[in-house]
Amino acid sequence: MCPAFQQALQASDRMAVIIERDLDKRDHETIDHGTSDHDLLKRMLEGEEDAFTALYRRRQAAVYRFALQMTGSVVIAEDVTQEVFMELIEHGRRFDPARGALASFLYGVARNLVLRRIEKDRGQQSELPDLASDDDVVGDLTRRETVERVRRAVLSLPAVYREAVVLCDLQDLSYEDAAEALDCPVGTVRSRLNRGRAMLAQKLRGKAETVA
């Protein structure tokens, strides 16, 4: 890695600028859309800034949605998303493609960050976090009363079941990819997901009866 790029990677403010900037089409087209995540990661680690930007653009929305659905907070979701990609910059060589997809690796990093935030804010969880604004990726959903009830029910699940529901039902990950992200056996994912779904259904039935 060239010294100049290495210095850039170590400067968080520089990375924040890269993450937040709105690239024009010429920038976006510098990376082949058919390039795999792993290839983009290798090129990023070799010093290609455009490879990092392409990888961020490809995966940031999914990471953001996961953090948002786990916490209900736009602010936390934005922070977690940036921290995930900072972690990738600093420790991307830890990714082992033999263990799973890069997307699962990113979910795993996001999960650890989210759980730390949940633990830190545990004393404030009696209040539901701020809703997503109409500008974000789920703004059209949060305006609907039914989806809002589901969102609140999901947020009320214990984290160990919530993450399984979010990854498998809301993010559409396979059991295998979810297991990689959660660092547990596939059977454990299935068990947690079934329990989470049952708890969610019970909460939603209770809310429906209350409304009725």
N, C-alpha and C positions, 0 to 999 in steps of 0.2 A: 504494500500500500504506500502511495506517495506521501511524503511528510505533510504536504499542504492539505490533502484530503483528510489525513489522520487528525490534524488539528481541527478541521471543520467538524469532524464527527464528535470531537470532545467538547465542542462549544454548544451548549443546549440552546442558547438563543438563536444560533445559526440554524440549528435543526428545526426550531419552532417556525422560523421564517419559511424554510423549505416545506414543512408540513402544511402550513396555513395558506401558502400562496395559491392563486388560481391560475393554473397553467393554461396557456393558449393551445390551440390545436397543433401547432408546430412542435411544441414541447412534448405533447402527449404522443405524437406520432413517431418520436425518435426511438421508441421501444416497440418491438414486434409484439402484437397482441397475442401471438401464439407462444410466446416465451413462457416456460413454466415458472412457478414461484421459486423453485429451488435455483434455477438458472439466474433469475433476477437477484436472488439473495447472494449467490456467488459473485455476480458482477458488482453488486453493491459493496461487498466486502473487499473486492479488488480495487475499489476506488471510483466506481461509476455513480455519480450523483443522480443521473437520470434513471438508473436502475432502481435506486431507493425510491425516487418519486413515483415511478410506475408501480412499484410494489405497494406503496402507501395508497395510491389511488385505487388500486385493485382490492385491497383488503380492509381499508379503514372503516368503510360503512358497516361491514359485518361485525367488526370489533366494537364499534360505537353502539350498534343495536343491542349486542349482548350486554354491554355495560349498562345501557339505558334500561333494558328489560329486567336486569338484576337489581338495579337501584332505584329506578324511577326518577333519577335526577339528571337533567341535562348537563349541569356543571360537572358532576362526578364522571359522567360518561365521556365528556370532552377531555377531562384530565386523564382518565384511564387510557383513552385512545392514544393520547400523545405519549404517555409513559410507556405504553406497550411498544411503540415504534422507537422510542429512545432505548428501551431495553434491547430491541432487535439490533440497533446500531452498535451498542456496546458489547453485546454478548451473542450476536447472531451465529457465531461459530459453534455455539452449544447445540444448535439444531442438528438432529440426526435424522436424515430422510428415511433411514431404515426403520425408524420407530413410528413414522406416520407422516401426514401431510403438514406443510408449513402452516396452513390455516388452523389445524388443531393445536400446533405449538403456540400460535398467537392467542388462541382462545385460552390455553392454559396459563399463559402469562397474564392475560386480562383477568382471568378467574382469581388468581392469587392477589392481584391488586384490588379487585372488587371486594374480596373477603377481608382484606386488611382494612378497607374503608368501612365496611359494614361493622367490623369489630370496633373500630375507632369511634363510629357514630352510634354504637348500640344504645347508648343512653338517650339518644334523640329519636329513636325509631317509632315512638308513639305517634309522632307527626309524620304524615305521608310526605315524601319529597315533592318538590315542585313538578308540575306537569311539563311535558315537552311542549315547546312552542309550535305554532302552526308552520314554522319554517323548516322543521327538521323532518327526518325520514319517516316518522310515524305520526306526524301532525294530523294527517287526514283520518287516522284511526282514533286518536285520543278524543276527537270531537264527538264520537258516538258513545252513547250512554252504555250500551252493552259491552263494548270494548273497554270502556273505563272500568266497569265492574270486574271484568276479567283481569285487567291490569292490577287493580287493587288486590284482587284475590291472589294473583301470582306473587306480588310483593309481600304478601302476608305469610307465604310459605316459608318454612325453615330453609336456610340457604342451601343445605345439602340436597333438598328436593327441588328447590327453585332452580338451581343451575341445571339439573337434569331436564326439567320441563322446558326451560329456555333454550337449551342447546338442541334437544331432540324435536320438540314440538313447535317452537317459534323460529329457531334457526335452521331447522330441517337437517341437522347433522345425522349421519348414520350412527348406530350404536358403537361401532368401532372407532369412528372419529371422536365421538363424545368421550369414550373411554380413554383415548389418548389425551384429550384436553383435560380430563379430570384425574388422570393418572390412577386409574382403577380398572379392574376387570370389566369385561362387557356385561357379565352377569350382575355385577353391582349396579351398573347403569340401568339395566332393565328393572331391577328391583326398586331402585330409587325413583325411576320414572313412573312405574306402576303406583307406588305409594304416593308420589306427588300428584299424579292425575286423580287418584281417589280423594285425596285431601282437597284438591282444587274443586272437584265436582261437589263435594260436600259443602264447601264454602259457598259456591255459587247457588246451590239449592237453598241453602239457608238464607242467602240474600234475596232470592226470588220469592221465598215464602214471606219474608219481611215486607217486601214491596207490595205483595198481594194483600 
